[in-house]
Amino acid sequence: MQLSQAKTGKSYQICDKQCSEPLNQKLTLMGLGIGMVIELIALYKHGAVVTTPFGQIAIGSDLINTISVTLI
């Protein structure tokens, strides 16, 4: 499922990202690499807030539709 369809308060694992290579590298550096476990804190029309092992990260609406996650 896309991150934009996920439920708040649950933990997910990132399984795919459908974005350009430079953006993919930037997301990986932010702690949103494939295989990372995240918890969805809040979901808004304009983006989302997730918790990673590196802290909380705000993600824009343009990216929440490019990140695929699975429930763990």
Gaussian input, Z-matrix of N, CA and C with variables (Angstrom, degrees):
# hf/3-21g

backbone

0 1
 N
 C     1     B1
 C     2     B2     1     A1
 N     3     B3     2     A2     1     D1
 C     4     B4     3     A3     2     D2
 C     5     B5     4     A4     3     D3
 N     6     B6     5     A5     4     D4
 C     7     B7     6     A6     5     D5
 C     8     B8     7     A7     6     D6
 N     9     B9     8     A8     7     D7
 C    10    B10     9     A9     8     D8
 C    11    B11    10    A10     9     D9
 N    12    B12    11    A11    10    D10
 C    13    B13    12    A12    11    D11
 C    14    B14    13    A13    12    D12
 N    15    B15    14    A14    13    D13
 C    16    B16    15    A15    14    D14
 C    17    B17    16    A16    15    D15
 N    18    B18    17    A17    16    D16
 C    19    B19    18    A18    17    D17
 C    20    B20    19    A19    18    D18
 N    21    B21    20    A20    19    D19
 C    22    B22    21    A21    20    D20
 C    23    B23    22    A22    21    D21
 N    24    B24    23    A23    22    D22
 C    25    B25    24    A24    23    D23
 C    26    B26    25    A25    24    D24
 N    27    B27    26    A26    25    D25
 C    28    B28    27    A27    26    D26
 C    29    B29    28    A28    27    D27
 N    30    B30    29    A29    28    D28
 C    31    B31    30    A30    29    D29
 C    32    B32    31    A31    30    D30
 N    33    B33    32    A32    31    D31
 C    34    B34    33    A33    32    D32
 C    35    B35    34    A34    33    D33
 N    36    B36    35    A35    34    D34
 C    37    B37    36    A36    35    D35
 C    38    B38    37    A37    36    D36
 N    39    B39    38    A38    37    D37
 C    40    B40    39    A39    38    D38
 C    41    B41    40    A40    39    D39
 N    42    B42    41    A41    40    D40
 C    43    B43    42    A42    41    D41
 C    44    B44    43    A43    42    D42
 N    45    B45    44    A44    43    D43
 C    46    B46    45    A45    44    D44
 C    47    B47    46    A46    45    D45
 N    48    B48    47    A47    46    D46
 C    49    B49    48    A48    47    D47
 C    50    B50    49    A49    48    D48
 N    51    B51    50    A50    49    D49
 C    52    B52    51    A51    50    D50
 C    53    B53    52    A52    51    D51
 N    54    B54    53    A53    52    D52
 C    55    B55    54    A54    53    D53
 C    56    B56    55    A55    54    D54
 N    57    B57    56    A56    55    D55
 C    58    B58    57    A57    56    D56
 C    59    B59    58    A58    57    D57
 N    60    B60    59    A59    58    D58
 C    61    B61    60    A60    59    D59
 C    62    B62    61    A61    60    D60
 N    63    B63    62    A62    61    D61
 C    64    B64    63    A63    62    D62
 C    65    B65    64    A64    63    D63
 N    66    B66    65    A65    64    D64
 C    67    B67    66    A66    65    D65
 C    68    B68    67    A67    66    D66
 N    69    B69    68    A68    67    D67
 C    70    B70    69    A69    68    D68
 C    71    B71    70    A70    69    D69
 N    72    B72    71    A71    70    D70
 C    73    B73    72    A72    71    D71
 C    74    B74    73    A73    72    D72
 N    75    B75    74    A74    73    D73
 C    76    B76    75    A75    74    D74
 C    77    B77    76    A76    75    D75
 N    78    B78    77    A77    76    D76
 C    79    B79    78    A78    77    D77
 C    80    B80    79    A79    78    D78
 N    81    B81    80    A80    79    D79
 C    82    B82    81    A81    80    D80
 C    83    B83    82    A82    81    D81
 N    84    B84    83    A83    82    D82
 C    85    B85    84    A84    83    D83
 C    86    B86    85    A85    84    D84
 N    87    B87    86    A86    85    D85
 C    88    B88    87    A87    86    D86
 C    89    B89    88    A88    87    D87
 N    90    B90    89    A89    88    D88
 C    91    B91    90    A90    89    D89
 C    92    B92    91    A91    90    D90
 N    93    B93    92    A92    91    D91
 C    94    B94    93    A93    92    D92
 C    95    B95    94    A94    93    D93
 N    96    B96    95    A95    94    D94
 C    97    B97    96    A96    95    D95
 C    98    B98    97    A97    96    D96
 N    99    B99    98    A98    97    D97
 C   100   B100    99    A99    98    D98
 C   101   B101   100   A100    99    D99
 N   102   B102   101   A101   100   D100
 C   103   B103   102   A102   101   D101
 C   104   B104   103   A103   102   D102
 N   105   B105   104   A104   103   D103
 C   106   B106   105   A105   104   D104
 C   107   B107   106   A106   105   D105
 N   108   B108   107   A107   106   D106
 C   109   B109   108   A108   107   D107
 C   110   B110   109   A109   108   D108
 N   111   B111   110   A110   109   D109
 C   112   B112   111   A111   110   D110
 C   113   B113   112   A112   111   D111
 N   114   B114   113   A113   112   D112
 C   115   B115   114   A114   113   D113
 C   116   B116   115   A115   114   D114
 N   117   B117   116   A116   115   D115
 C   118   B118   117   A117   116   D116
 C   119   B119   118   A118   117   D117
 N   120   B120   119   A119   118   D118
 C   121   B121   120   A120   119   D119
 C   122   B122   121   A121   120   D120
 N   123   B123   122   A122   121   D121
 C   124   B124   123   A123   122   D122
 C   125   B125   124   A124   123   D123
 N   126   B126   125   A125   124   D124
 C   127   B127   126   A126   125   D125
 C   128   B128   127   A127   126   D126
 N   129   B129   128   A128   127   D127
 C   130   B130   129   A129   128   D128
 C   131   B131   130   A130   129   D129
 N   132   B132   131   A131   130   D130
 C   133   B133   132   A132   131   D131
 C   134   B134   133   A133   132   D132
 N   135   B135   134   A134   133   D133
 C   136   B136   135   A135   134   D134
 C   137   B137   136   A136   135   D135
 N   138   B138   137   A137   136   D136
 C   139   B139   138   A138   137   D137
 C   140   B140   139   A139   138   D138
 N   141   B141   140   A140   139   D139
 C   142   B142   141   A141   140   D140
 C   143   B143   142   A142   141   D141
 N   144   B144   143   A143   142   D142
 C   145   B145   144   A144   143   D143
 C   146   B146   145   A145   144   D144
 N   147   B147   146   A146   145   D145
 C   148   B148   147   A147   146   D146
 C   149   B149   148   A148   147   D147
 N   150   B150   149   A149   148   D148
 C   151   B151   150   A150   149   D149
 C   152   B152   151   A151   150   D150
 N   153   B153   152   A152   151   D151
 C   154   B154   153   A153   152   D152
 C   155   B155   154   A154   153   D153
 N   156   B156   155   A155   154   D154
 C   157   B157   156   A156   155   D155
 C   158   B158   157   A157   156   D156
 N   159   B159   158   A158   157   D157
 C   160   B160   159   A159   158   D158
 C   161   B161   160   A160   159   D159
 N   162   B162   161   A161   160   D160
 C   163   B163   162   A162   161   D161
 C   164   B164   163   A163   162   D162
 N   165   B165   164   A164   163   D163
 C   166   B166   165   A165   164   D164
 C   167   B167   166   A166   165   D165
 N   168   B168   167   A167   166   D166
 C   169   B169   168   A168   167   D167
 C   170   B170   169   A169   168   D168
 N   171   B171   170   A170   169   D169
 C   172   B172   171   A171   170   D170
 C   173   B173   172   A172   171   D171
 N   174   B174   173   A173   172   D172
 C   175   B175   174   A174   173   D173
 C   176   B176   175   A175   174   D174
 N   177   B177   176   A176   175   D175
 C   178   B178   177   A177   176   D176
 C   179   B179   178   A178   177   D177
 N   180   B180   179   A179   178   D178
 C   181   B181   180   A180   179   D179
 C   182   B182   181   A181   180   D180
 N   183   B183   182   A182   181   D181
 C   184   B184   183   A183   182   D182
 C   185   B185   184   A184   183   D183
 N   186   B186   185   A185   184   D184
 C   187   B187   186   A186   185   D185
 C   188   B188   187   A187   186   D186
 N   189   B189   188   A188   187   D187
 C   190   B190   189   A189   188   D188
 C   191   B191   190   A190   189   D189
 N   192   B192   191   A191   190   D190
 C   193   B193   192   A192   191   D191
 C   194   B194   193   A193   192   D192
 N   195   B195   194   A194   193   D193
 C   196   B196   195   A195   194   D194
 C   197   B197   196   A196   195   D195
 N   198   B198   197   A197   196   D196
 C   199   B199   198   A198   197   D197
 C   200   B200   199   A199   198   D198
 N   201   B201   200   A200   199   D199
 C   202   B202   201   A201   200   D200
 C   203   B203   202   A202   201   D201
 N   204   B204   203   A203   202   D202
 C   205   B205   204   A204   203   D203
 C   206   B206   205   A205   204   D204
 N   207   B207   206   A206   205   D205
 C   208   B208   207   A207   206   D206
 C   209   B209   208   A208   207   D207
 N   210   B210   209   A209   208   D208
 C   211   B211   210   A210   209   D209
 C   212   B212   211   A211   210   D210
 N   213   B213   212   A212   211   D211
 C   214   B214   213   A213   212   D212
 C   215   B215   214   A214   213   D213

   B1=1.4487
   B2=1.5253
   B3=1.2963
   B4=1.4587
   B5=1.5243
   B6=1.3100
   B7=1.4660
   B8=1.5295
   B9=1.3156
   B10=1.4669
   B11=1.5268
   B12=1.3369
   B13=1.4636
   B14=1.5230
   B15=1.3269
   B16=1.4672
   B17=1.5293
   B18=1.3174
   B19=1.4636
   B20=1.5209
   B21=1.3285
   B22=1.4654
   B23=1.5264
   B24=1.3381
   B25=1.4471
   B26=1.5148
   B27=1.3230
   B28=1.4565
   B29=1.5232
   B30=1.3268
   B31=1.4617
   B32=1.5193
   B33=1.3171
   B34=1.4629
   B35=1.5169
   B36=1.3208
   B37=1.4512
   B38=1.5241
   B39=1.3293
   B40=1.4608
   B41=1.5221
   B42=1.3381
   B43=1.4575
   B44=1.5178
   B45=1.3447
   B46=1.4568
   B47=1.5208
   B48=1.3382
   B49=1.4667
   B50=1.5285
   B51=1.2997
   B52=1.4578
   B53=1.5233
   B54=1.3172
   B55=1.4540
   B56=1.5258
   B57=1.3059
   B58=1.4627
   B59=1.5280
   B60=1.3225
   B61=1.4632
   B62=1.5296
   B63=1.3447
   B64=1.4737
   B65=1.5357
   B66=1.3259
   B67=1.4668
   B68=1.5225
   B69=1.3105
   B70=1.4581
   B71=1.5230
   B72=1.3195
   B73=1.4600
   B74=1.5244
   B75=1.3319
   B76=1.4638
   B77=1.5258
   B78=1.3372
   B79=1.4632
   B80=1.5241
   B81=1.3170
   B82=1.4607
   B83=1.5222
   B84=1.3285
   B85=1.4599
   B86=1.5226
   B87=1.3256
   B88=1.4615
   B89=1.5311
   B90=1.3333
   B91=1.4562
   B92=1.5023
   B93=1.3287
   B94=1.4604
   B95=1.5231
   B96=1.3205
   B97=1.4542
   B98=1.5146
   B99=1.3158
   B100=1.4625
   B101=1.5255
   B102=1.3192
   B103=1.4580
   B104=1.5175
   B105=1.3256
   B106=1.4652
   B107=1.5268
   B108=1.3203
   B109=1.4659
   B110=1.5189
   B111=1.3342
   B112=1.4602
   B113=1.5268
   B114=1.3153
   B115=1.4648
   B116=1.5195
   B117=1.3176
   B118=1.4599
   B119=1.5232
   B120=1.3236
   B121=1.4572
   B122=1.5225
   B123=1.3285
   B124=1.4674
   B125=1.5159
   B126=1.3276
   B127=1.4584
   B128=1.5212
   B129=1.3172
   B130=1.4561
   B131=1.5221
   B132=1.3333
   B133=1.4687
   B134=1.5213
   B135=1.3145
   B136=1.4550
   B137=1.5308
   B138=1.3336
   B139=1.4486
   B140=1.5136
   B141=1.3276
   B142=1.4601
   B143=1.5235
   B144=1.3259
   B145=1.4572
   B146=1.5252
   B147=1.3323
   B148=1.4584
   B149=1.5224
   B150=1.3245
   B151=1.4491
   B152=1.5202
   B153=1.3224
   B154=1.4626
   B155=1.5251
   B156=1.3229
   B157=1.4718
   B158=1.5289
   B159=1.3375
   B160=1.4637
   B161=1.5252
   B162=1.3304
   B163=1.4580
   B164=1.5161
   B165=1.3271
   B166=1.4617
   B167=1.5172
   B168=1.3433
   B169=1.4622
   B170=1.5182
   B171=1.3373
   B172=1.4608
   B173=1.5279
   B174=1.3322
   B175=1.4644
   B176=1.5218
   B177=1.3205
   B178=1.4629
   B179=1.5178
   B180=1.3169
   B181=1.4622
   B182=1.5260
   B183=1.3380
   B184=1.4580
   B185=1.5286
   B186=1.3359
   B187=1.4646
   B188=1.5209
   B189=1.3289
   B190=1.4666
   B191=1.5262
   B192=1.3277
   B193=1.4615
   B194=1.5230
   B195=1.3252
   B196=1.4673
   B197=1.5119
   B198=1.3265
   B199=1.4652
   B200=1.5354
   B201=1.3308
   B202=1.4668
   B203=1.5226
   B204=1.3302
   B205=1.4578
   B206=1.5175
   B207=1.3392
   B208=1.4725
   B209=1.5183
   B210=1.3128
   B211=1.4680
   B212=1.5190
   B213=1.3359
   B214=1.4788
   B215=1.5062
   A1=108.92
   A2=115.98
   A3=120.98
   A4=109.48
   A5=116.59
   A6=120.86
   A7=110.30
   A8=117.43
   A9=121.12
   A10=112.35
   A11=118.49
   A12=122.88
   A13=112.86
   A14=117.25
   A15=122.12
   A16=110.72
   A17=115.26
   A18=122.59
   A19=109.88
   A20=116.17
   A21=120.39
   A22=110.62
   A23=114.86
   A24=121.05
   A25=114.74
   A26=118.37
   A27=121.82
   A28=110.00
   A29=116.27
   A30=121.95
   A31=109.68
   A32=115.56
   A33=122.66
   A34=109.77
   A35=115.26
   A36=121.18
   A37=107.28
   A38=116.48
   A39=120.59
   A40=107.90
   A41=116.35
   A42=119.79
   A43=113.02
   A44=118.76
   A45=120.60
   A46=109.43
   A47=115.04
   A48=121.08
   A49=107.73
   A50=116.80
   A51=122.60
   A52=109.48
   A53=116.60
   A54=120.75
   A55=109.34
   A56=116.21
   A57=121.07
   A58=110.34
   A59=116.84
   A60=121.33
   A61=112.55
   A62=120.35
   A63=118.62
   A64=112.56
   A65=116.77
   A66=120.27
   A67=110.49
   A68=117.08
   A69=121.52
   A70=110.27
   A71=117.80
   A72=121.68
   A73=111.54
   A74=116.60
   A75=120.63
   A76=110.69
   A77=116.66
   A78=120.20
   A79=111.06
   A80=117.20
   A81=121.08
   A82=110.62
   A83=116.84
   A84=120.40
   A85=112.47
   A86=117.01
   A87=121.86
   A88=111.94
   A89=117.59
   A90=120.60
   A91=113.27
   A92=117.11
   A93=121.45
   A94=111.05
   A95=116.70
   A96=121.92
   A97=111.72
   A98=116.01
   A99=121.15
   A100=108.40
   A101=115.60
   A102=121.77
   A103=113.77
   A104=118.19
   A105=121.09
   A106=110.23
   A107=115.38
   A108=121.65
   A109=107.68
   A110=115.29
   A111=121.13
   A112=109.21
   A113=115.82
   A114=121.32
   A115=107.30
   A116=116.58
   A117=121.31
   A118=108.80
   A119=116.78
   A120=122.79
   A121=110.98
   A122=116.48
   A123=121.04
   A124=109.17
   A125=116.65
   A126=122.97
   A127=108.34
   A128=115.90
   A129=122.86
   A130=109.15
   A131=116.88
   A132=120.74
   A133=110.74
   A134=116.66
   A135=121.52
   A136=113.12
   A137=119.02
   A138=120.50
   A139=113.12
   A140=114.74
   A141=120.98
   A142=109.55
   A143=115.03
   A144=122.13
   A145=106.76
   A146=116.30
   A147=121.47
   A148=109.72
   A149=115.50
   A150=121.59
   A151=107.57
   A152=115.72
   A153=123.08
   A154=107.66
   A155=118.40
   A156=119.21
   A157=112.36
   A158=117.21
   A159=121.98
   A160=113.35
   A161=118.05
   A162=121.86
   A163=111.55
   A164=115.87
   A165=120.72
   A166=110.17
   A167=115.11
   A168=121.96
   A169=108.88
   A170=115.94
   A171=121.53
   A172=107.97
   A173=116.08
   A174=121.90
   A175=107.59
   A176=116.52
   A177=121.74
   A178=112.94
   A179=115.65
   A180=121.55
   A181=112.25
   A182=117.45
   A183=120.05
   A184=111.95
   A185=117.71
   A186=120.98
   A187=114.26
   A188=118.55
   A189=118.98
   A190=111.73
   A191=117.28
   A192=120.19
   A193=112.40
   A194=118.11
   A195=120.52
   A196=112.82
   A197=118.06
   A198=122.07
   A199=109.21
   A200=115.44
   A201=121.47
   A202=109.23
   A203=116.18
   A204=122.00
   A205=110.43
   A206=115.09
   A207=121.76
   A208=107.31
   A209=115.88
   A210=122.23
   A211=109.33
   A212=116.01
   A213=118.99
   A214=110.30
   D1=157.48
   D2=176.12
   D3=-78.42
   D4=152.02
   D5=178.52
   D6=-58.89
   D7=-31.44
   D8=179.73
   D9=-66.28
   D10=-16.49
   D11=179.82
   D12=-102.14
   D13=-1.72
   D14=-176.89
   D15=-74.09
   D16=161.09
   D17=179.07
   D18=-98.93
   D19=140.27
   D20=179.04
   D21=-68.11
   D22=151.15
   D23=177.32
   D24=83.94
   D25=1.62
   D26=-179.08
   D27=-111.60
   D28=157.54
   D29=178.49
   D30=-97.95
   D31=140.47
   D32=-178.22
   D33=-134.98
   D34=158.41
   D35=173.24
   D36=-114.68
   D37=133.07
   D38=178.98
   D39=-74.16
   D40=125.54
   D41=-177.42
   D42=-114.02
   D43=-16.85
   D44=-179.47
   D45=-165.48
   D46=152.84
   D47=174.97
   D48=-136.40
   D49=126.58
   D50=-179.41
   D51=-104.51
   D52=72.51
   D53=-178.69
   D54=-144.04
   D55=173.03
   D56=-179.37
   D57=-64.76
   D58=157.90
   D59=-178.50
   D60=-60.87
   D61=-44.19
   D62=177.54
   D63=-60.68
   D64=-40.04
   D65=178.63
   D66=-69.63
   D67=-37.27
   D68=176.63
   D69=-60.30
   D70=-43.88
   D71=178.11
   D72=-64.26
   D73=-39.97
   D74=178.73
   D75=-63.57
   D76=-43.24
   D77=178.60
   D78=-63.89
   D79=-38.20
   D80=178.20
   D81=-62.73
   D82=-42.91
   D83=177.65
   D84=-64.77
   D85=-28.28
   D86=178.13
   D87=-78.25
   D88=-8.18
   D89=-178.60
   D90=99.54
   D91=15.95
   D92=-179.36
   D93=-114.43
   D94=44.81
   D95=178.65
   D96=-82.21
   D97=163.69
   D98=177.96
   D99=-62.17
   D100=133.64
   D101=-178.94
   D102=94.74
   D103=-13.33
   D104=-179.76
   D105=-71.71
   D106=143.74
   D107=176.34
   D108=-96.44
   D109=128.72
   D110=179.41
   D111=-129.08
   D112=159.23
   D113=172.88
   D114=-119.61
   D115=128.07
   D116=179.36
   D117=-80.12
   D118=114.79
   D119=-178.24
   D120=-87.29
   D121=-46.52
   D122=-177.65
   D123=-150.17
   D124=146.75
   D125=177.82
   D126=-129.56
   D127=124.81
   D128=-178.29
   D129=-125.19
   D130=170.13
   D131=173.92
   D132=-63.23
   D133=-33.50
   D134=-175.45
   D135=-96.33
   D136=8.74
   D137=177.30
   D138=149.67
   D139=-160.76
   D140=-177.32
   D141=-149.00
   D142=161.95
   D143=172.96
   D144=-122.30
   D145=127.41
   D146=179.33
   D147=-125.91
   D148=155.36
   D149=173.20
   D150=-106.31
   D151=130.23
   D152=176.04
   D153=-118.53
   D154=175.08
   D155=175.22
   D156=-61.01
   D157=-15.69
   D158=-178.13
   D159=-98.68
   D160=-1.85
   D161=-179.69
   D162=124.97
   D163=-171.63
   D164=-179.95
   D165=-85.86
   D166=141.74
   D167=-178.26
   D168=-133.26
   D169=134.81
   D170=173.00
   D171=-91.51
   D172=134.95
   D173=-179.17
   D174=-121.45
   D175=131.72
   D176=-179.13
   D177=-72.53
   D178=161.86
   D179=-178.36
   D180=-62.52
   D181=-27.40
   D182=178.52
   D183=-68.68
   D184=-21.88
   D185=-177.55
   D186=-99.78
   D187=-25.28
   D188=-175.67
   D189=-67.45
   D190=-17.87
   D191=176.44
   D192=-91.09
   D193=-8.24
   D194=179.85
   D195=-99.91
   D196=-10.60
   D197=-177.92
   D198=-101.69
   D199=121.59
   D200=176.84
   D201=-98.90
   D202=137.61
   D203=-177.70
   D204=-131.88
   D205=159.67
   D206=171.76
   D207=-125.31
   D208=145.09
   D209=178.92
   D210=-73.63
   D211=134.92
   D212=176.30
   D213=-118.16

